[in-house]
Amino acid sequence: MKYPKLMTQDEISQTFNEQGEGSKLWQALDSIIDNNLLSAVSEISDPKISAEMLSHCSGRIDSLTTLKSQIEDYKGWKNGKTTYRKS
């Protein structure tokens, strides 16, 4: 087990807020996610892609965009974003 105790949603939000809005962490995290999204979009755009790979790439895109939205939702300074977090 990597961590002895799972964090609650409130603990995650508090940790994110402790980093601050101007932290380079957010830019780095966005860059990693965006690069993975770009890779999946590039793959899905290949006209020779198999049905299996199309399904795989679609799942990657959905998963990464959901992750990106959830991260934004935990930030206390977000502005007008759709909320996915359940209180």
N, C-alpha and C positions, 0 to 999 in steps of 0.2 A: 504494500500500500504506500503510495507516494506521500500522502498527507494523513495524519492520524485522525483528523476530524474535518468533515466537510463544512464549507462555509455556507452560512445562510445568505439569502438574497440581500438582506440588510448589511451583512458584513462585507459582501462583495461590493455593494454600492459605496459603503464607507471607505473601503480600500481604494476604489477608483477615485473618489473625491479627495482622498489624501494626496493623490498624485498631482492634482491640480489641472486646470484646463490647459495651461501652457506647457505641460510636460511633453518632452520629445517622445515619451513612451507611446502616446497616442498616434503620432505620425509614423513611428516605426511599426506599430501594430497594424495601422491602416495600410501601410505599404506592403506588408506581408500578405494580408488578406486580399488586397487589390491585385497583387501579382498572381496569386492563385486563381482569383476570379478571371483575370485576363487570360491565363493559361486555359481554363475550362471553356471560356467563350471562344477562344481561338480553335480549340479542338472541336467544339460543336459546330463550328463554321465550315469544317472540312466536308466537301460534298461526297467524299468517299467513306465517310464514317459509317461503321456498322450500327445496327439497331442497339446492340448491347452497349457499345461505347457511347452512343447518343444518350441512352438511359443513364449511364454512369456519369457523364458530363453534366446532364441536367440535375442529377442529384447533388453533385459537387456545387453547382451554382446555387441551388436552393439552400444547401447547408451553409455555405459561406455568406450568402446575403442575410440569412437568419442570424448567424453569429454576429455579423456586423451590426445588425439592428439591435440585438440583445446587448451588445457592448455599449452602444449609444444610449440605450434605455437605462443602464446603470449609472450613467454620468448625471450628476445633479444639475449641470449647467446646460443640458441639452435644450434645444429650442424648437418646439413644434413638431417633435418626432412622434411617430406612432409607438404606443407602448405595447410590449409583448409580455411584460413582467406581471405576474399575478401576486397581489399583496396577500 
